Every structure is written in structure tokens, then in C-alpha cells.
Amino acid sequence: MEATSRLSPHLHFGEISPAAIWHAVRDAGGSVDTFLGEVGWRDYAQNVILQFPDYGGRNARAPFDHMAWRSGPDADRDFRAWCQGRTGYPIVDAGMRELWASGWMHNRVRMIAASFLIKHLLIDWRRGEQWFWDTLVDADYGSNAVNWQWSAGTGVDSNMFVRIMAPLTQSPKFDAGDYIRRWVPELAGVSDPLIHDPPVRPGGYPSPIIAHAAARQRALEAHAGLKAI
Ligand SMILES: Cc1cc2nc3c(=O)[nH]c(=O)nc-3n(C[C@H](O)[C@H](O)[C@H](O)COP(=O)(O)OP(=O)(O)OC[C@H]3O[C@@H](n4cnc5c(N)ncnc54)[C@H](O)[C@@H]3O)c2cc1C
């Protein structure tokens, strides 16, 4: 379910203030704490970039300056597949195609797509941050940079352990079947639960560009190399 307010572009462009939202929602009563917490995250992100104006371009945790991100033609090819929604991971591809078509992606899918680029493809988070910056209707320097650095584990607020999201687990967990069928028309005829990882790929829909287990292993090794520095 969408089930969110879609206020972010209006907040970004100053059409409504977080204070106005806060008071209107609080006065309306009901269970609003989670929603108000989200609005608080936005202020937190604004605060981070006030203190670190170059947050969108620099790892907050310096050891990540030595991270062995992939680069070169193979990485460029994989980056293009991610941008175009052709990674072979339906939940990632649905999100990236929705982003391109509409400028929008639900927060959960943003997290899954960002994690996939950084951990599965081992591509520098700044390339993803730039793509979101170019394509999101709510593109916001603070919220974008803070969420990308959080996903990459490079931020001031990041966990020390390596968190690798499993897209094939996230997809059924959040019941993404209808969402995938909408944004990946090649899979429109595939039913649940096969839709999350179709054994047969109809209509030219690609096979996974990397297997989850191999990607996970590669990401863990790259992070272990970082600790050794
Ligand atoms: C990789 C990545 C990149 C992102 N880039 C942006 C961006 O460029 N611009 C942007 O506004 N948000 C960004 N977000 C945060 C979040 O996805 C959006 O704010 C949210 O999806 C907007 O939908 P909504 O207004 O319906 O949110 P609701 O759930 O209704 O939340 C209400 C408001 O709270 C704020 N909010 C909610 N979640 C977050 C969060 N994680 N961080 C900061 N503020 C939040 C937003 O202002 C939002 O409008 C990003 C998240 C990720 C994981």
C-alpha cells in the first residue's frame, strides 16, 4: 500500500512548513507519532547538512574513502541496468521504472533500490544519490544525502555492522506483487508468489545481473577489506 502523505515535494518547495504539518496533525488526534517522527527525520536531515554542507559528496566516515567501489565498463553497464530497471530483481526494477516514469518511489522501495546499488552492485552511493537527485520530484539535498549515506553505512548515523538487504525477501514481505505487475509489464501475467523471482523470464525480462549469495559475499569481503585498513 502507498499509505503515505506524499507531502515531501510540497515540503521541499516550501509550499507547507513542517511546523504547520506538526500542529495540524497533532491537533487532529489519533495515532500520529510515527508520522510525526517521519517529519522529524526531515528536520534531522536538514540539521546534518547545516553542519556538514558537503554531505552529498563526501563520506562522513573517512575509512570509506578507501572502499573498493567497482568502476569501469562493467560497473557502468550495471549502473545503467539499475537506472533503467533491468537488474532482473523485480522489486528493484519496479521501483526504478516508477521513478523514471513518475519521479516517485515509496520510501521502502527507495531503501531496497539504494541498498541493491551499493551492496549488490558495489557501486559508489554517490552515483545513486546523483541519479535520485536528477529524477525524484521531491529531490532534496539534505534528505537525499542523509538517506543515501545511511543506506551505504558511510553516514554519521550509520551502524557499524554491514546491513545487506535481501530484495527477494523484502518483496514478498511487503506484498509487492501488484506493484511489480504495474511497473514491470513483462511480468504482468506472472502470479504470486513466483512474481518476486520468476523462474522463467517472459518478454525479454532479464535474469538477475548477479546472484544474491555471490553479491552478498562480495560486499562482505569489500567491507572486511575496509576494516583491515
Ligand atoms: C535512498 C533514499 C533517498 C531519499 N531521497 C529523498 C529526497 O531526495 N527527498 C525527500 O524528501 N525524501 C527522500 N527520502 C526520504 C523518504 O523516502 C521520503 O521523504 C518519503 O518517501 C516521501 O514520501 P511521503 O511524503 O509520502 O512520506 P511520509 O511517510 O508521509 O512522511 C512525511 C514526511 O516526513 C519526511 N520523511 C519521511 N521519511 C523520511 C526520511 N527517511 N528522511 C527524511 N525525511 C523523511 C518527508 O518530508 C515526508 O514528506 C529518501 C529516502 C531514501 C531511502
The ligand as an SDF file (V2000), in Angstrom:
LIG
                    3D

 53 58  0  0  0  0  0  0  0  0999 V2000
   17.8420    6.4670   -0.7290 C   0  0  0  0  0  0  0  0  0  0  0  0
   16.7740    7.4480   -0.2780 C   0  0  0  0  0  0  0  0  0  0  0  0
   16.7200    8.7230   -0.8300 C   0  0  0  0  0  0  0  0  0  0  0  0
   15.7600    9.6470   -0.4120 C   0  0  0  0  0  0  0  0  0  0  0  0
   15.7200   10.8910   -1.0020 N   0  0  0  0  0  0  0  0  0  0  0  0
   14.8160   11.8050   -0.5750 C   0  0  0  0  0  0  0  0  0  0  0  0
   14.7570   13.1030   -1.1670 C   0  0  0  0  0  0  0  0  0  0  0  0
   15.5170   13.4560   -2.0660 O   0  0  0  0  0  0  0  0  0  0  0  0
   13.7930   13.9680   -0.7110 N   0  0  0  0  0  0  0  0  0  0  0  0
   12.9350   13.6330    0.3060 C   0  0  0  0  0  0  0  0  0  0  0  0
   12.0910   14.4610    0.6690 O   0  0  0  0  0  0  0  0  0  0  0  0
   12.9920   12.4240    0.8940 N   0  0  0  0  0  0  0  0  0  0  0  0
   13.9030   11.5000    0.4830 C   0  0  0  0  0  0  0  0  0  0  0  0
   13.9230   10.2590    1.0760 N   0  0  0  0  0  0  0  0  0  0  0  0
   13.1030   10.0110    2.2830 C   0  0  0  0  0  0  0  0  0  0  0  0
   11.7100    9.4160    2.0480 C   0  0  0  0  0  0  0  0  0  0  0  0
   11.7630    8.3280    1.1540 O   0  0  0  0  0  0  0  0  0  0  0  0
   10.7160   10.4420    1.5130 C   0  0  0  0  0  0  0  0  0  0  0  0
   10.7590   11.6180    2.2750 O   0  0  0  0  0  0  0  0  0  0  0  0
    9.2870    9.8730    1.5730 C   0  0  0  0  0  0  0  0  0  0  0  0
    9.1940    8.6720    0.8430 O   0  0  0  0  0  0  0  0  0  0  0  0
    8.3230   10.9010    0.9910 C   0  0  0  0  0  0  0  0  0  0  0  0
    7.0220   10.3750    0.9470 O   0  0  0  0  0  0  0  0  0  0  0  0
    5.8530   10.9660    1.8360 P   0  0  0  0  0  0  0  0  0  0  0  0
    5.8590   12.4550    1.7800 O   0  0  0  0  0  0  0  0  0  0  0  0
    4.6120   10.2660    1.3990 O   0  0  0  0  0  0  0  0  0  0  0  0
    6.3200   10.4770    3.2760 O   0  0  0  0  0  0  0  0  0  0  0  0
    5.5190   10.2910    4.6780 P   0  0  0  0  0  0  0  0  0  0  0  0
    5.7930    8.9020    5.1450 O   0  0  0  0  0  0  0  0  0  0  0  0
    4.1140   10.7200    4.5700 O   0  0  0  0  0  0  0  0  0  0  0  0
    6.3550   11.2270    5.6800 O   0  0  0  0  0  0  0  0  0  0  0  0
    6.0210   12.5990    5.8950 C   0  0  0  0  0  0  0  0  0  0  0  0
    7.2490   13.4600    5.6390 C   0  0  0  0  0  0  0  0  0  0  0  0
    8.3040   13.0860    6.5200 O   0  0  0  0  0  0  0  0  0  0  0  0
    9.5620   13.2610    5.8480 C   0  0  0  0  0  0  0  0  0  0  0  0
   10.2820   11.9670    5.7890 N   0  0  0  0  0  0  0  0  0  0  0  0
    9.7550   10.7200    5.7590 C   0  0  0  0  0  0  0  0  0  0  0  0
   10.7240    9.7920    5.7380 N   0  0  0  0  0  0  0  0  0  0  0  0
   11.8920   10.4690    5.7350 C   0  0  0  0  0  0  0  0  0  0  0  0
   13.2630   10.0690    5.7210 C   0  0  0  0  0  0  0  0  0  0  0  0
   13.6380    8.7760    5.7080 N   0  0  0  0  0  0  0  0  0  0  0  0
   14.2080   11.0220    5.7080 N   0  0  0  0  0  0  0  0  0  0  0  0
   13.8790   12.3440    5.7250 C   0  0  0  0  0  0  0  0  0  0  0  0
   12.5980   12.7830    5.7530 N   0  0  0  0  0  0  0  0  0  0  0  0
   11.6230   11.8600    5.7520 C   0  0  0  0  0  0  0  0  0  0  0  0
    9.2680   13.7610    4.4510 C   0  0  0  0  0  0  0  0  0  0  0  0
    9.4010   15.1700    4.4190 O   0  0  0  0  0  0  0  0  0  0  0  0
    7.8230   13.3390    4.2420 C   0  0  0  0  0  0  0  0  0  0  0  0
    7.1240   14.1560    3.3240 O   0  0  0  0  0  0  0  0  0  0  0  0
   14.8640    9.2930    0.6240 C   0  0  0  0  0  0  0  0  0  0  0  0
   14.9030    8.0120    1.1860 C   0  0  0  0  0  0  0  0  0  0  0  0
   15.8460    7.0950    0.7230 C   0  0  0  0  0  0  0  0  0  0  0  0
   15.8750    5.7170    1.3570 C   0  0  0  0  0  0  0  0  0  0  0  0
  1  2  1  0
  2  3  1  0
  2 52  2  0
  3  4  2  0
  4  5  1  0
  4 50  1  0
  5  6  2  0
  6  7  1  0
  6 13  1  0
  7  8  2  0
  7  9  1  0
  9 10  1  0
 10 11  2  0
 10 12  1  0
 12 13  2  0
 13 14  1  0
 14 15  1  0
 14 50  1  0
 15 16  1  0
 16 17  1  0
 16 18  1  0
 18 19  1  0
 18 20  1  0
 20 21  1  0
 20 22  1  0
 22 23  1  0
 23 24  1  0
 24 25  2  0
 24 26  1  0
 24 27  1  0
 27 28  1  0
 28 29  2  0
 28 30  1  0
 28 31  1  0
 31 32  1  0
 32 33  1  0
 33 34  1  0
 33 48  1  0
 34 35  1  0
 35 36  1  0
 35 46  1  0
 36 37  1  0
 36 45  1  0
 37 38  2  0
 38 39  1  0
 39 40  1  0
 39 45  2  0
 40 41  1  0
 40 42  2  0
 42 43  1  0
 43 44  2  0
 44 45  1  0
 46 47  1  0
 46 48  1  0
 48 49  1  0
 50 51  2  0
 51 52  1  0
 52 53  1  0
M  END
$$$$
